[in-house]
């Protein structure tokens, strides 16, 4: 019996080796990816290595592989060849990431924006996004935004033109006229370095831009600052593809109608920029955003439609397949080289080539080939969430279908049973099977991609695998209708009109399904995401089980291991890393605004203000990302200092993502006297708080906020119950926090006459001060500095040297060290019995006892 088991295990191992040997592209893709990872994360150990070192190692490994192959050491030669792929991956990523031309435009960029005049060539068509919805919480009205990628050729230096190079994304306030790749442009704009990330947990825009080959920022306030010097040649391929794409967009807009045209263009051509935020949020929150991303469904339908048309042509099968491949490649070229498009195109093309060669399609090899090509086009795609989700989702779908339907579809018995069915039965059974496939595939994809979504976006969408099958059929019909409008519709207008009606109705139905699902309680929820090492182990285990089936435990053991690992990950993500004898106070960098996060020794979390002059969504994202990075999923209390929108416009978004126990405001928060009768934004906030069911409490001078930990005292020093004779700034809540002999003072936008009322009281020695009114000169910096004598002062706002120079000098003269959140990023103070430790996110550490 033992011998039989051993032989069985050996046969499974051999089968696994044979399976891996039949998938050489997978091994090459994995090796290439490991090289890219080594170059990104291994620089600590290989600081002195250069691109030439990578290339040399790749050459040596390749030569060794050839020698071993000729010496009939096949397995060893394969290992050497894989090492060559690894070194090539590392060298390619190093070359693309760390090197640029000596005259690259980024070398002229500074931390602050500077005006420039450029000549450039457009490399992509111009696109635009509609203005965000105007709400009372948006202090600065939003405008439409346009963008176009350009290749810079000249920079004006005084009166002469200087030759430069580099690719950059030009952002424009307003709607640009149509720009075609190849257009020669004259641009007046402002140039700066890429904005670095300023807060823990915040999305790093600079890395995302650098991953696309952009090393600086270019922005202009008006489309009038961009003019076309010379249009692109009408014979160029880019011009023709752009013209075809825009012609298809106009055709869809003409026949689908205004209400659904943007969704139809997004679904059919991948033009998602014009979708409004509300629609995008509904698809994102419900986990159905893949339905409007150009993917395998789109490319597959193109192949099917062309195949149906070609079946009526008197040509050979190879000619039909060549026609299908040509149309698929043409569609991919029109849509653009997005990773999902590249992956889908390669998958379909390889499948068709397998038919030509009378071979069975190897799905793993197809996906590996697509991954290799994506990494060759841009090695940084390996670290982009969209690319990862695209490949993970497809791999999960393929694995689940293969596991549930391992039999051959050409089974004679299945064909015989099908032959006795009537055509209605055949259609009905086929429809049921397709719905079941979509449902199973949705569940599999949801299970596999959810940890990655949690890690990157802190959202989980259980409604995804329910809404996807419901919306799949109308979306598929809409997609087919849209594709036909772009082809047959050009030839016969009545057919295009009918297809447009069908497309519009199906899109209306699918949007209604998604929006209704997004309103159902529990359809999505926000959580603190897992740690990176947990995520790596999770996906490594999935890959291990998928590629080495002979090493899989039993199914029930797999489920148990998965549940234990998920529970462990949830526990780690919400674990409070702060010691029980420490208080942490973090001043976040939110632009012109304020948000102070207090993490108390008891585990409680308090927020002092949560707003900025920027978009409410952006403010919410910054604060949420920081809280989740700290493992915080619950807010015990929020204190709103006063009625200016830049101190609370992020709060409604936080109420959707976090549970909040209570909110404290001053007695004059909703008083028309202090706001000069303008209560639109405060009342809007009050309505959102009421809808969230959070108690709203009023506090004033001498009140003490309720806290579980007796070692911490949080007291309101201002305003008095009936306020002072001034506007909302003068009546800002002045909060004093005391712990372990250290004091923090948070005054909001305190200014005259409120600041005189505070200074009239007995002097108060504090350790850390939030500069009143973002460090404004009219907040009496010298008088306030002498009254509270702080050791550290934090200015929360945008960096404006002319407006903060006097304030900084005043606090420096009082012996304080001054931080500015727009320069230093988030500033964190940790208080314990040993003293105060501060950390500026873009600075360094200092310990002061």
C-alpha positions in Angstrom: 0.0 0.0 0.0 2.8 2.3 0.8 4.5 1.6 -2.5 1.3 2.4 -4.4 0.9 5.7 -2.6 4.4 6.5 -3.4 3.9 5.7 -7.0 0.7 7.8 -7.1 2.5 10.8 -5.5 5.4 10.3 -8.0 3.0 10.3 -11.0 1.2 13.4 -9.8 4.6 15.1 -9.4 5.6 14.1 -12.9 2.2 15.3 -14.2 2.8 18.6 -12.5 6.3 18.9 -14.0 4.9 18.1 -17.4 2.2 20.8 -16.9 4.9 23.4 -16.1 7.0 22.2 -19.0 4.0 22.8 -21.3 3.8 26.4 -20.1 7.2 27.9 -20.7 5.9 31.4 -21.1 4.6 31.3 -17.6 8.1 30.5 -16.2 9.6 33.3 -18.3 6.9 35.8 -17.2 7.5 34.9 -13.6 11.3 35.2 -13.9 10.9 38.5 -15.8 8.6 39.8 -13.1 10.9 38.7 -10.3 13.7 40.7 -12.0 11.5 43.8 -12.0 10.6 43.3 -8.3 14.3 42.8 -7.5 15.3 46.0 -9.1 12.6 48.0 -7.3 12.9 46.5 -3.8 16.5 45.3 -4.0 18.2 48.6 -4.4 19.0 48.6 -0.6 21.3 45.6 -1.2 22.5 46.6 -4.7 23.0 50.3 -4.3 26.2 50.3 -6.5 24.8 48.2 -9.4 24.0 49.8 -12.7 22.1 48.9 -15.8 25.2 47.5 -17.4 25.6 45.1 -14.5 22.1 43.7 -15.1 22.9 43.3 -18.9 26.2 41.6 -18.1 24.5 39.2 -15.8 21.8 38.4 -18.3 24.5 37.8 -21.0 26.5 35.4 -18.7 23.3 33.5 -17.8 22.3 33.2 -21.5 25.7 31.9 -22.5 25.7 29.4 -19.6 22.2 28.2 -20.6 23.4 27.6 -24.2 26.5 25.7 -23.0 24.4 23.5 -20.6 21.9 22.9 -23.3 24.5 21.6 -25.7 25.9 19.5 -22.8 22.5 17.9 -22.5 21.9 19.4 -19.0 18.4 20.4 -20.0 16.9 21.2 -16.6 20.0 23.1 -15.5 20.0 25.0 -18.8 16.4 25.9 -18.2 17.3 27.3 -14.8 20.1 29.4 -16.3 17.7 30.7 -19.0 15.2 31.7 -16.3 17.9 33.6 -14.5 18.7 35.4 -17.8 15.0 36.4 -18.0 15.2 37.6 -14.4 18.3 39.8 -15.1 16.6 41.1 -18.3 13.6 42.1 -16.2 15.7 43.9 -13.7 17.8 45.7 -16.4 14.7 46.8 -18.3 13.0 48.2 -15.2 16.2 50.0 -14.2 16.6 51.5 -17.6 13.0 52.7 -17.8 12.9 54.0 -14.2 16.2 55.5 -13.4 17.5 57.0 -16.6 16.4 60.0 -18.7 18.0 62.3 -21.2 20.4 65.1 -20.1 18.0 67.7 -21.6 14.8 66.1 -20.2 12.3 68.8 -19.2 12.1 67.4 -15.7 15.7 68.8 -15.1 14.2 72.3 -15.4 11.4 71.7 -12.9 11.4 73.0 -9.4 9.4 72.3 -6.3 7.3 75.5 -6.9 5.6 76.1 -10.2 7.3 78.3 -12.7 5.9 79.8 -16.0 7.3 78.2 -19.1 6.8 78.5 -22.9 7.1 75.2 -24.8 6.9 73.7 -28.2 5.8 70.1 -28.2 4.2 67.3 -30.3 1.0 65.6 -29.1 1.4 61.9 -28.6 -2.2 61.1 -27.6 -5.6 62.6 -28.4 -6.9 65.2 -26.1 -9.5 64.1 -23.5 -11.6 65.9 -20.9 -13.5 65.3 -17.8 -16.7 67.2 -16.8 -16.7 69.4 -13.8 -17.5 67.7 -10.5 -20.9 68.3 -9.0 -21.2 71.6 -7.2 -22.2 71.2 -3.5 -22.1 73.7 -0.6 -19.0 71.8 0.6 -16.9 72.7 -2.4 -15.5 76.1 -1.6 -13.9 76.6 -5.0 -16.3 75.7 -7.9 -15.0 72.9 -10.1 -14.2 73.3 -13.7 -14.0 70.8 -16.6 -10.5 69.4 -17.0 -8.7 68.4 -20.2 -5.4 66.6 -20.6 -3.1 65.5 -23.4 0.2 63.7 -23.4 2.9 65.6 -25.2 6.5 65.1 -26.3 8.4 68.3 -25.5 10.9 69.5 -28.2 11.7 73.2 -27.3 11.8 75.4 -24.2 12.0 79.1 -24.6 15.0 80.5 -22.6 14.7 84.3 -22.8 14.6 85.1 -26.5 16.0 81.8 -27.8 14.5 78.3 -28.1 16.4 75.6 -26.3 16.2 72.0 -27.3 14.7 69.7 -24.6 13.1 66.3 -24.5 10.7 64.2 -22.4 7.1 63.1 -22.2 4.7 64.9 -19.9 1.0 65.1 -19.3 -0.4 68.5 -19.9 -3.5 69.4 -17.7 -5.7 72.2 -18.7 -8.6 73.9 -16.8 -11.4 73.9 -19.4 -12.2 72.0 -22.5 -9.4 71.8 -25.1 -10.3 71.7 -28.8 -9.7 68.3 -30.4 -5.9 67.6 -30.6 -4.6 64.7 -32.7 -1.4 62.8 -32.1 1.3 64.5 -34.2 -0.1 68.0 -33.8 2.7 70.6 -33.2 1.7 72.7 -30.2 2.8 76.0 -28.7 2.1 76.0 -24.9 2.2 78.6 -22.2 2.0 76.7 -18.8 3.4 76.3 -15.4 6.1 73.6 -14.7 6.9 71.9 -11.4 8.3 68.7 -10.0 5.9 65.9 -9.4 4.0 66.4 -6.2 5.3 64.0 -3.5 3.0 62.2 -1.2 2.5 64.2 2.0 0.7 61.8 4.4 1.0 58.2 5.5 -1.3 55.9 3.6 -2.0 58.5 0.9 -2.0 57.6 -2.8 1.4 58.5 -4.3 0.6 60.5 -7.4 4.3 61.1 -8.2 5.0 57.3 -8.4 1.9 56.8 -10.6 3.1 59.5 -13.0 6.6 58.3 -13.1 5.4 54.8 -13.8 3.9 56.2 -17.1 7.2 57.9 -18.0 6.3 61.4 -16.8 8.9 63.1 -14.6 7.3 66.5 -14.0 4.0 68.3 -14.0 2.7 70.8 -16.6 -0.5 72.8 -15.9 -2.3 75.7 -17.5 -5.4 77.6 -16.5 -7.0 78.1 -19.9 -7.3 76.3 -23.2 -6.3 79.6 -24.8 -2.8 78.9 -23.6 -2.5 75.9 -26.0 -2.4 76.5 -29.8 -1.8 74.2 -32.7 1.2 75.5 -34.8 1.0 72.7 -37.4 -1.6 69.9 -37.6 -0.5 66.3 -37.9 -0.2 64.7 -41.3 -3.5 63.2 -42.4 -1.5 60.1 -43.7 0.0 59.2 -40.3 -1.3 56.1 -38.5 -2.0 57.9 -35.3 -4.1 60.5 -37.1 -6.1 57.8 -38.9 -6.7 55.8 -35.7 -7.7 58.9 -33.8 -10.1 60.0 -36.6 -11.7 56.5 -36.6 -12.1 56.6 -32.8 -13.7 60.1 -32.8 -15.9 59.1 -35.7 -17.2 56.2 -33.7 -17.8 58.4 -30.7 -19.8 60.8 -32.8 -21.8 58.0 -34.3 -22.6 56.6 -30.9 -23.6 60.1 -29.6 -25.8 60.6 -32.6 -27.9 57.5 -32.3 -27.7 56.5 -28.6 -28.8 59.9 -27.3 -27.4 62.5 -24.9 -28.4 60.8 -21.6 -26.6 57.5 -22.4 -23.9 58.5 -24.9 -21.1 58.8 -22.4 -21.8 55.4 -20.9 -22.1 53.9 -24.4 -18.7 55.5 -25.4 -17.1 54.2 -22.2 -18.5 50.7 -22.7 -17.7 50.4 -26.5 -14.5 52.4 -26.9 -13.1 52.7 -23.3 -13.6 56.5 -23.2 -14.5 56.8 -19.5 -13.2 60.3 -18.8 -16.6 61.9 -19.5 -18.5 59.7 -17.0 -19.8 61.7 -14.1 -18.5 61.0 -10.6 -21.8 59.7 -9.3 -22.0 56.9 -11.9 -18.3 56.0 -11.5 -18.8 55.8 -7.7 -21.8 53.5 -8.1 -19.8 51.1 -10.3 -16.7 51.3 -8.1 -18.5 50.8 -4.8 -20.4 47.8 -6.1 -17.3 46.2 -7.6 -18.8 46.2 -11.1 -16.4 48.7 -12.7 -15.0 45.9 -14.8 -18.2 46.0 -16.8 -17.3 49.4 -18.3 -13.6 48.6 -18.8 -12.5 47.3 -22.2 -11.7 43.7 -21.5 -12.0 40.2 -22.9 -15.8 40.5 -23.3 -15.3 43.4 -25.7 -12.5 41.8 -27.7 -14.3 38.4 -27.7 -17.5 40.0 -29.0 -15.5 41.7 -31.8 -14.1 38.3 -32.8 -17.5 36.7 -32.7 -19.2 39.4 -34.7 -16.5 39.4 -37.4 -16.5 35.6 -37.5 -20.3 35.6 -38.1 -19.9 38.1 -41.0 -16.9 36.2 -42.4 -18.8 32.9 -42.3 -21.0 34.2 -45.2 -18.0 35.1 -47.3 -16.7 32.6 -49.9 -13.2 32.4 -48.4 -11.1 29.8 -46.7 -11.1 29.3 -42.9 -7.5 30.7 -42.6 -8.6 33.8 -44.5 -11.6 34.2 -42.1 -9.3 33.8 -39.1 -6.8 36.3 -40.5 -9.7 38.8 -41.0 -10.8 38.3 -37.4 -7.3 38.8 -36.1 -6.9 42.0 -38.2 -10.2 43.4 -36.9 -9.3 42.5 -33.3 -5.9 44.3 -33.6 -7.5 47.3 -35.3 -10.0 47.6 -32.4 -7.2 47.4 -29.9 -5.3 50.1 -31.8 -8.3 52.4 -31.8 -9.0 51.9 -28.1 -5.4 52.2 -27.0 -2.7 50.0 -25.4 -4.3 49.7 -22.0 -3.2 46.6 -20.0 -6.6 45.1 -20.1 -6.8 45.6 -23.9 -3.4 44.1 -24.4 -4.2 41.1 -22.3 -7.5 40.5 -24.0 -6.1 41.0 -27.5 -3.2 38.6 -27.0 -5.6 36.1 -25.4 -8.0 36.1 -28.4 -5.2 36.2 -31.0 -3.4 33.3 -29.5 -6.6 31.3 -29.3 -7.2 32.0 -33.0 -3.7 31.0 -33.9 -4.1 27.8 -32.0 -7.1 27.0 -34.3 -5.0 27.7 -37.3 -2.3 25.3 -36.1 -4.9 22.8 -35.0 -3.7 23.0 -31.4 -5.5 23.2 -28.2 -5.4 26.6 -26.6 -3.2 26.8 -23.5 -4.9 29.5 -21.4 -1.9 29.9 -19.0 0.5 30.5 -21.8 -1.8 33.0 -23.3 -2.1 35.0 -20.1 1.7 34.7 -19.5 2.4 36.0 -23.1 0.1 38.9 -22.4 1.8 39.6 -19.1 5.2 39.5 -20.8 4.2 42.0 -23.4 2.6 44.4 -20.9 5.8 44.3 -18.8 8.0 44.9 -21.9 5.8 47.9 -22.9 6.1 49.3 -19.4 7.7 47.3 -16.5 6.1 49.6 -14.0 2.7 48.1 -14.9 3.5 45.2 -12.7 2.9 47.4 -9.7 -0.2 49.2 -10.9 -3.5 48.1 -9.3 -5.5 48.1 -12.5 -3.1 45.7 -14.2 -3.0 43.4 -11.3 -6.8 43.3 -11.0 -7.1 42.6 -14.7 -4.9 39.6 -14.7 -6.0 38.3 -11.3 -9.6 38.5 -12.3 -9.1 36.6 -15.6 -7.0 34.0 -13.9 -9.7 33.4 -11.3 -12.4 33.1 -13.9 -10.4 30.6 -16.0 -9.5 28.5 -13.0 -13.0 28.4 -11.7 -14.5 27.4 -15.1 -11.8 24.8 -15.6 -12.4 23.3 -12.2 -16.2 23.1 -12.6 -16.2 22.1 -16.2 -13.1 20.0 -16.7 -14.7 17.8 -19.3 -14.2 18.2 -23.1 -17.0 20.1 -24.7 -16.7 17.8 -27.7 -17.9 14.8 -25.8 -20.0 12.6 -28.2 -22.7 12.0 -25.5 -23.2 15.7 -24.9 -23.5 16.2 -28.6 -26.0 13.4 -28.9 -28.2 14.8 -26.1 -28.0 18.3 -27.6 -29.1 16.9 -31.0 -32.5 15.8 -29.5 -33.3 19.2 -28.1 -35.7 21.6 -29.8 -34.3 25.1 -30.7 -36.1 26.8 -27.8 -34.6 24.3 -25.4 -31.2 24.8 -26.9 -31.4 28.5 -26.5 -32.8 28.3 -23.0 -30.2 25.8 -21.8 -27.5 27.8 -23.4 -28.8 31.0 -21.7 -28.9 29.2 -18.3 -25.4 27.9 -18.7 -24.1 31.3 -19.6 -25.8 32.9 -16.6 -24.4 30.2 -14.4 -20.9 30.7 -15.8 -21.1 34.4 -15.2 -22.3 33.9 -11.6 -19.6 31.4 -10.8 -17.0 33.5 -12.5 -18.1 36.6 -10.6 -17.8 34.8 -7.3 -14.4 33.4 -8.1 -13.1 36.8 -9.3 -14.6 38.5 -6.2 -12.9 36.1 -3.9 -9.5 36.5 -5.6 -9.4 40.3 -6.1 -11.1 41.4 -2.9 -7.9 41.3 -0.8 -6.1 43.5 -3.4 -9.1 45.9 -3.5 -9.0 46.1 0.3 -5.3 46.8 0.3 -5.5 49.6 -2.3 -9.0 51.0 -1.9 -10.1 49.8 1.5 -13.4 48.7 0.1 -15.2 45.3 0.0 -18.2 44.8 -2.3 -20.2 41.7 -1.6 -22.9 42.9 -4.1 -20.5 42.4 -6.9 -21.2 38.7 -7.6 -24.9 39.4 -7.5 -25.0 42.6 -9.6 -22.6 41.3 -12.2 -24.8 38.5 -13.5 -27.9 40.8 -13.4 -26.2 43.6 -15.3 -24.1 41.4 -17.6 -26.9 40.6 -20.1 -28.1 44.2 -20.7 -24.5 45.4 -20.8 -23.6 42.7 -23.3 -26.5 43.6 -25.6 -25.6 47.3 -25.2 -22.0 46.5 -26.2 -23.0 44.5 -29.3 -25.4 47.3 -30.3 -22.6 49.9 -29.8 -20.2 47.9 -31.8 -22.7 47.5 -34.6 -23.4 51.2 -34.6 -19.7 51.8 -35.2 -19.7 49.4 -38.1 -23.0 48.6 -39.8 -24.5 51.9 -38.6 -22.3 53.9 -41.0 -23.9 52.1 -43.9 -27.6 52.2 -43.1 -29.0 55.0 -40.8 -32.3 53.2 -39.9 -30.4 50.2 -38.5 -28.1 52.6 -36.5 -31.2 54.4 -35.1 -32.7 51.1 -34.0 -29.4 49.9 -32.5 -29.1 53.2 -30.7 -32.5 52.7 -29.0 -31.6 49.2 -28.0 -28.2 50.3 -26.6 -29.7 53.2 -24.7 -32.5 51.1 -23.1 -30.0 48.4 -22.1 -27.6 50.9 -20.6 -30.4 52.6 -18.7 -31.5 49.2 -17.3 -28.0 48.2 -16.3 -27.3 51.6 -14.7 -30.5 51.4 -12.8 -29.5 47.9 -11.5 -26.1 49.1 -10.4 -27.3 52.3 -8.8 -30.1 50.5 -7.0 -27.7 47.9 -5.8 -25.3 50.6 -4.5 -28.1 51.9 -2.2 -28.8 48.6 -0.6 -27.4 48.5 2.9 -24.4 46.2 3.1 -23.7 46.2 -0.7 -20.3 47.7 0.1 -18.3 48.6 3.2 -15.0 50.2 4.0 -12.3 48.5 6.1 -8.7 48.9 7.0 -6.8 46.9 4.4 -4.4 44.0 5.0 -0.7 44.4 5.3 1.6 44.0 2.3 3.2 40.8 3.6 -0.2 39.2 4.3 -1.2 40.0 0.7 2.0 38.5 -0.7 1.6 35.3 1.3 -2.1 35.0 0.2 -1.4 35.3 -3.5 1.7 33.2 -3.3 -0.4 30.4 -1.7 -3.0 30.8 -4.5 -0.3 30.5 -7.1 1.3 27.5 -5.4 -2.0 25.6 -5.3 -2.9 26.5 -8.9 0.5 25.6 -10.4 1.4 22.6 -8.2 -1.9 20.7 -7.8 -0.1 17.6 -6.4 0.8 19.6 -3.3 -2.6 20.9 -2.6 -4.2 19.8 0.7 -7.8 18.5 0.7 -10.5 20.9 -0.2 -11.8 21.2 3.4 -8.3 21.8 4.6 -7.9 24.5 1.9 -11.1 26.2 3.1 -10.0 26.1 6.7 -6.5 27.5 6.0 -8.1 30.3 3.9 -10.5 31.2 6.7 -7.7 31.2 9.3 -5.5 33.4 7.1 -8.3 35.8 6.4 -9.2 36.1 10.1 -5.5 36.6 10.9 -5.2 39.3 8.3 -8.3 41.2 9.6 -6.9 41.0 13.1 -3.5 42.4 12.1 -5.1 45.2 9.9 -7.1 46.6 12.9 -4.5 45.9 15.5 -3.6 49.1 17.5 0.2 49.4 17.2 0.3 52.3 19.7 1.5 51.6 23.3 -1.0 52.1 26.1 1.1 54.8 27.7 1.4 57.0 24.5 -0.7 59.7 23.0 -0.2 60.4 19.3 -1.2 63.7 17.7 -0.9 64.0 13.9 -1.4 67.2 11.9 -2.3 66.0 8.4 -1.4 67.9 5.2 -4.7 68.6 3.5 -3.8 71.8 1.6 -5.5 75.0 2.9 -7.4 73.4 5.7 -7.1 71.6 9.0 -7.3 68.0 10.3 -5.7 66.9 13.5 -5.9 63.3 14.5 -5.6 62.4 18.2 -5.0 58.8 19.1 -5.4 58.4 22.8 -3.7 55.8 25.1 -7.1 54.2 25.7 -7.4 53.5 21.9 -9.9 56.3 21.4 -9.6 58.4 18.2 -10.6 62.1 18.1 -10.5 64.4 15.1 -10.2 68.2 15.4 -11.6 69.5 12.1 -11.7 67.6 8.8 -11.7 69.9 5.8 -9.8 71.9 3.2 -10.5 74.3 0.3 -9.9 71.5 -2.1 -12.5 69.0 -3.2 -14.5 67.2 -0.4 -13.6 63.9 -2.0 -9.9 64.6 -1.9 -10.0 65.7 1.7 -12.0 62.6 2.7 -9.5 60.3 0.9 -6.5 61.9 2.6 -8.0 61.5 6.1 -9.4 58.1 5.5 -6.2 56.7 4.1 -4.3 57.9 7.1 -6.8 56.4 9.5 -6.8 53.1 7.8 -3.0 53.0 7.7 -3.1 53.3 11.5 -5.6 50.5 11.7 -8.4 52.9 12.8 -11.9 51.9 11.7 -13.9 53.9 14.3 -13.9 57.6 15.3 -15.0 58.3 18.9 -15.5 62.0 18.4 -15.0 64.9 16.0 -14.6 68.5 17.0 -15.5 71.2 14.4 -13.8 74.4 15.3 -16.1 76.8 13.4 -18.4 77.3 10.4 -15.8 77.8 7.6 -16.1 75.0 5.0 -12.3 74.4 4.8 -12.6 72.9 8.3 -15.3 70.3 7.7 -15.9 69.6 4.0 -14.4 66.1 4.4 -16.6 65.1 7.3 -19.7 63.8 5.3 -17.5 61.4 3.4 -15.9 60.2 6.7 -19.4 59.5 8.0 -20.0 57.1 5.1 -16.7 55.3 5.7 -16.4 55.2 9.5 -18.7 54.9 12.5 -18.6 58.1 14.6 -19.9 58.3 18.2 -20.4 62.1 18.5 -19.7 65.4 17.0 -18.9 68.6 19.0 -19.5 72.1 17.7 -19.5 75.6 19.2 -22.7 77.4 20.3 -22.3 79.7 17.2 -21.7 77.1 14.6 -25.2 77.5 13.1 -25.7 81.2 14.2 -26.5 83.5 11.2 -24.8 86.4 13.0 -21.3 84.8 12.9 -21.7 83.6 9.3 -23.3 86.9 8.1 -26.4 85.0 7.2 -24.7 82.4 5.0 -25.7 79.0 6.5 -25.9 76.9 3.3 -22.8 74.9 4.0 -23.3 74.5 7.8 -27.0 73.4 7.3 -25.9 71.0 4.6 -23.4 69.5 7.0 -26.0 69.4 9.7 -28.3 67.5 7.4 -25.6 64.9 6.6 -24.8 64.4 10.3 -28.5 63.9 11.0 -28.8 61.4 8.2 -25.8 59.5 9.6 -27.5 59.3 13.0 -24.6 60.8 14.9 -25.4 62.9 18.0 -24.5 66.6 17.6 -23.4 68.3 20.9 -22.6 71.9 21.7 -19.6 72.8 23.9 -18.2 76.0 25.1 -15.6 77.5 27.5 -14.7 75.3 30.5 -16.4 72.2 29.1 -14.3 69.0 29.3 -14.8 66.4 26.6 -15.8 62.9 27.9 -12.8 60.5 27.6 -12.3 57.0 29.0 -8.7 57.5 30.0 -8.4 59.7 33.1 -4.8 60.5 32.3 -5.9 62.6 29.4 -7.7 65.9 29.7 -9.3 67.7 26.8 -10.8 71.1 27.7 -12.5 73.9 25.8 -10.9 77.3 26.5 -12.9 79.3 24.0 -15.6 80.6 23.0 -17.8 81.5 25.9 -21.4 80.2 25.8 -22.7 83.3 24.0 -19.6 83.9 22.0 -17.7 87.2 21.4 -18.7 90.1 19.2 -17.1 88.8 16.0 -17.6 86.4 13.1 -17.1 82.7 13.0 -13.3 82.8 13.1 -13.3 84.8 16.3 -15.5 82.1 17.9 -13.4 79.1 16.9 -13.2 76.3 19.5 -9.9 76.6 21.3 -9.0 73.1 22.5 -6.4 72.2 25.2 -5.1 68.6 25.4 -3.0 67.5 28.4 -1.2 64.2 28.9 2.0 63.2 30.7 2.8 66.8 31.5 2.6 67.9 27.9 0.1 70.3 26.4 -1.3 70.7 22.9 -3.3 73.8 21.9 -5.6 73.8 18.9 -7.2 77.2 18.1 -8.8 76.7 14.7 -9.0 80.0 12.8 -9.0 82.1 16.0 -8.6 85.8 15.3 -9.7 89.2 16.5 -11.6 89.9 18.7 -11.6 86.3 20.0 -7.8 86.1 20.1 -7.6 89.2 22.3 -10.1 87.7 24.7 -8.0 84.6 24.9 -4.7 86.5 25.4 -6.4 88.5 28.2 -6.5 85.4 30.3 -3.5 84.2 32.4 -0.6 83.0 30.2 -0.6 79.3 29.3 2.6 77.5 28.6 2.1 74.8 25.9 4.4 72.4 24.1 2.7 72.0 20.7 0.6 74.7 19.0 -1.5 74.7 15.8 -0.9 78.2 14.5 -4.2 80.1 14.5 -5.8 80.8 11.1 -3.3 78.7 9.1 -0.5 81.0 10.2 -2.1 84.2 9.0 -0.4 87.5 9.9 -3.7 88.8 11.3 -3.8 86.2 14.0 -1.3 88.2 16.1 1.6 85.8 15.9 3.9 87.8 18.3 1.2 88.3 20.9 0.0 84.7 20.8 3.5 83.3 20.8 4.4 85.3 24.0 1.1 84.2 25.6 1.5 80.4 25.1 5.3 80.1 24.5 5.2 76.9 22.4 8.1 74.6 21.7 6.7 73.5 18.4 4.3 75.2 16.0 2.5 73.7 13.1 1.2 75.8 10.2 -1.6 73.9 8.4 -2.1 75.2 4.9 -0.7 75.9 1.5 2.9 77.2 1.4 2.8 81.0 0.8 6.2 82.5 1.8 5.0 86.1 1.7 2.0 85.4 3.9 3.8 83.2 6.5 7.2 84.7 6.8 6.2 87.1 9.5 4.4 84.3 11.4 7.3 82.0 11.2 9.8 84.6 12.4 7.5 85.6 15.3 7.3 82.0 16.6 11.0 81.4 16.0 11.8 84.5 18.1 9.7 83.0 20.9 12.0 79.9 20.7 9.6 77.6 18.8 10.4 75.2 16.0 8.0 75.8 13.1 6.6 73.2 10.7 4.5 73.8 7.6 2.4 70.9 6.4 2.7 71.9 2.8 6.5 71.4 3.0 7.0 68.9 5.8 3.9 66.8 5.1 2.0 65.3 8.0 3.6 66.2 11.4 3.3 63.6 14.1 3.9 64.1 17.8 4.1 61.1 20.2 3.9 61.8 23.9 4.9 59.4 26.7 6.4 59.7 30.1 9.8 59.9 28.4 8.8 63.2 26.6 7.9 64.1 23.1 9.0 62.5 19.8 8.2 64.3 16.6 8.2 63.1 13.1 7.7 65.2 9.9 6.5 62.8 7.1 8.9 64.5 4.7 11.5 65.3 7.4 13.3 63.4 10.2 13.0 62.4 13.8 13.9 64.3 17.0 13.6 63.2 20.6 13.1 65.8 23.3 12.7 65.0 26.9 
